[in-house]
Amino acid sequence: MSDPSSSDSDASAAAPPPPSSANPRSTVLHHTHPPFYACYLLVSQSPAKGRIQTYIGSTPDPPRRIKQHNGVLTGGAWKTKRGRPWEMEVNVVGFPSKLSALQFEWAWQNPHLSRHLHKPPTTSTNSTTKSTPTPYFPRTALSNRPLTKLQVAQLMLTSAPWAAFDLRVVLYSVQAREWWEEAMKEGPVVKKGKKGAGLGWGDREARLRVVEIGLREEGVDGKRGGREQEKLRIDDDEATKPYVNKWHAVVASFTGNAPSCTLCSSPIDLDVRSPLSFLSCLCYAPHADLSITTTPL
C-alpha cells in the first residue's frame, strides 16, 4: 500500500507503461499528467474590417505557444496566420488532466454545440411536452468578441463538470480585466450596443465569485509592455496538489479493504495506480469527500 506520508513527487509517479507494441506516440496510451496545462484566449492586434479577431486553444507551454502563433517559432495554428500579431489575454488553468483541458477547449470554442451549455428544457403549463434545449450562446455575429468569449468561460466555470474542478483564471491586461468584469455584469446575455444592462449570473454568481482571478500584466513571456520579468512558469504543480492530497486522504482513510471505484465498484490497487491516473472529484459538496473512479484521465 502506498505510504500516505510520501512526497508529492513520489505520489505523482507515472503508472506502468503500456505494452511496447502500442503506438509510442499516442498521448492517450502513454498519457502523463503535465504539471501545467492551460486553455487560452488570443486577441488579434490587427482587427479585420474593424472587428476584433479571437482564437481559443490549449497548451502546456503558453510562452512557447504564443511565439508559434505569431510566427516566431514554427508550429502555430494556420487559423492565426492572419491577424498577427496576437496577444494571449486569458488563461484558464488547474485542469486535472490534458484530456479535461482539451474538452474545456472544445466547449469554449463551440458553446452552441456543447450539451453542458444548453438551457434546461421547460414544460408548458398547458402541455406535458418538454421544449428542446437551446444553447445559452447560439452562434451569431457577436460570438467572436472577447467579451462574449469571457461570458462563455464564466458560464463554463459554473457548469458541470468544470464547476467541480479547482480552475483558476489569469488575465494578462487591464483590458482583459475590464472584459471579465463586464461579462460578470452581463451574464449569459449577448447583445450589441449599450453595456451595463445585463441581468448578471443570478444563482451562478456565488460559484463564480470563488474562482481565483489573477492579473499578470507582463504577459506569458514576461515582456509585455516593455517589461523584463520572469516568463510564466510551466513547471507549476499547483494544479496537481489537490488531487495528490486527496489521494493521501483516501489512502489514509482505508485501514482494511482497498477502496472501490465510485462508478463500477471494482477495487483500486493502491500499490500500482498513480494518484493522477484517477478521476478525483474536488467538488465542495459533501458527497465528493472520498469520491474517486478508475476512469482513465
N, C-alpha and C positions, 0 to 999 in steps of 0.2 A: 504493500500500500504506500502511496505517496506520502512523504513527510509534509504535514501542513506548515511546518516552520521553515521549509526550504525557501531559497531566494526566488525572486520573480524570474530571473534569467534561467534558473533550473526548471521552474514550473512551466515556462513557455517553450521548453524544448520541443522540437518538431516531432510529430508522430512518425512511426516507422514508414519508410518509403514504399511505394507500390512496387509490384514486380518489375524486373528490368525490361520485360517485353512491352511495358506500357510506353506510350509516347513520351519521350523525355522532355518535350517542350510544352506539354499540357499543363496549364495553370490550374486545372481542376484536379487532375490526378496527383499532381505534385504541389498541391496548394500549401503555401506557408503564409502565416499571418504577418503582413508588413507592420512595422512599428508605427507607421503613419500612412493614412490614405485619405485623400480629400476629394470632394466634389467641388467644382469651381464655376464661377460665372465670369466670363470675359466680356468686356465692353470695348468696342472699337473706338479709337480716337480719330477716325476718318469717317464721319457719318455719310451714308449714301443717300443722296437726294434729300438731305435734311433729316433723315431718320437715323436714330442710334441703332447700331447693329450689336447683337449679343450672341454669345456662344456658351454652351454648357458642356462640361466634360468632367473627367475624373483622372486622378493620377496619384502615385505615391511620392512624386517629386515635383511640387509646384514650381520651384525656381528653375528647374530644367525645362519643364513643360512650357512655361511662358516664352522661353527662348526659342523653343521649337515652333510655337505658333507665330512668332514674329520673324521666323526665317533665319535666326542667328545660328541655330542648330538644325540638322535635318530631322525629319520625323513629325512635323506638325500636320494637323488635320487639313485636308485640302479645302475644307469649307472656310478656313481662316486665312487662306492666301490673299483673298480680297478683304479689305478692311484694316490691313495693317497700318500703323502699329496698334496692338491690343494691350489693354491693362487688365490684370486679374484683380477684380474688385471684391470678390467674396469667396471665401472657402467655407464649406461645411465639413467638419472633421469629427472624429470619435467613433467611426464605424467599427463594429466588431469583426469585420472581415472584408476582403476585397469584393466578394460577391454581394454583400449587403450594400457596399458603396456603388457598385455597378447598377443594382436595382434602383437605388435612390436616383442615380444619374438618369436612367431611362425615364422614370416617372417625372422627374423635374423637366426633362425635355418634352415629354408627352402627357401633360396633365389631363388632356381631353380624352386620352385612351386608358389611363390607369384606373382600374376599378376602385382603388383606395381613395380616389379623389373625385368621386361622384356623390351627388346629393342622395340621401336615402329615399327610397320610393315612398310615396304617400298614397293613402286610400281616401277616395272621395266619400263624403258623408252620405251620398245617395247611391253608392256602388261599393261592391266588395273587390273591385278590380284595382290593383295597385298600379301606380304610374311607373313608367320606365325611368330608371335612374339617369340623371343628366349630369354632365360634368360641371363642377364649380367654375372651371376655366375652359370654356369651349375655345377653339382656335378662331382668332379674329385678327384684324389688322394691328391690334394693340398687344398681341401675345408676346412679341419680342422686345417690348420695352423693359429696361432694367427694373422699373417699379413693379411691373406685372410678374417678372421672374421672381422677385423677392416676396410678392404676395403668395405665389405658388409655394415657395420654400417655406413660408410661415404656415401655410395650410398643411404641408407635409410634416413639419415638426410637431404638429398637434394631431396627426392622424396615425392610425395603426398601419404598419408596425413600427414606424420610426419614432413615435412618441415614447416608446419603451426603451429606446436607445439613449445613451448619455451623449447626445450630439451637441457640438458647440459651433458657433459661427464666428468667423474672423472677417472683419471689414477692413478694406485697405485704403480708404479715403474718407474725407469728410462728406463728399458727395454720396458715397455708398451708405454712410450712416444716415444721411437725410432720406435716401430712398427707403432704408429699412424702417425708419420712424414713420414715414408717410404710409408705408404698407401696413404698419400696425394700426393706423387710423382708418384706412380704407377697408380692411378686412377682405373677404372674398368677392369684392365687387370691382369690376374693371369698367372704367368709364373714361371718356375723353372730355377734356376741358377742365372745369373748376375742380380744385382739390379741396380736401378737408371736409367733405360732406358725406364721408363713408360711415358705415354702421359699426366699424370695428369688428372684433373677433368673438364677442359675446362670451359664451361659456368656455371657449378655447383660450381666451386671453390669459387665464391663470396658469395654464400649462406653458404658454408661450413666454410668460414673464420669467420662468425659471430657467429658460435656455440661456447659457452663458454666452455673452456677446463681447468680443474683443475688437479693439481698434488698433491697427498696425499701419500707420501712415507711410512707413518706409517701404512698404510693398514686400512681396515674397522674396525679392532679391536683396533687400536692404538698401537699395539705391534710388528708390523713387523720390522725386522731388529734389534731386541733387544730394540726397543723404548718403552717408557712408557708414552703414550699420551692418550688423550680422544678418545674413540671409535667414530665411525661415528654416528652423530645424526640422529635418525629416527623420531623425532618429528618436523622436519623442515617443515614449511608450505610455503616455498618459491615457491613450485610448484603450490600451490592453489591461491596465491595472485593475479596473473594476471587475473584469472577468476573472483575472487571476486571483484576486482577493475573494471573490465569491466562491471560486473553486476551492480555495483553502477552507472556507467556512463550511462548504458542503462536505468535504472530506472529514473535517473535524467532527461534524455532527453525526456521522455514521460510525458507531463503535462496533456494530455487529455486522449484519448483512450489507453488501455493497448497495449503493443507490441504484434506482432503476430509471430508465428513460421516461419522462413525463408523457410522451406520446405513445410509444409502443410497449412500454413496461419491460423491455429487455434489460438485463443487468449491465452496469457500466464497469468495465475493467479499469480500476483506478491505477493499476500498475503500468498500464500500457498507454492509455489515451492521454494526449496532451490537454490541458485545460482550455486551450484555444482551438481545439478540434470539436468543441461542443457549441451548441447554440444555448447561451445562458440568458435568461430574461432578466434585465435590470430594471424592470418596471417598479415603480414605487408602491404598487398595490400589494397588500398582504399575501395574496396567493403566489406571488413571484419569489418569495423568500428563498425557497430551495428548488426552484423550477429549472431543470436542465434537461436537454434532449441530446440524443446521439445523432441528430441530424447533421450531416457534414456541412461545414461552412463553405 
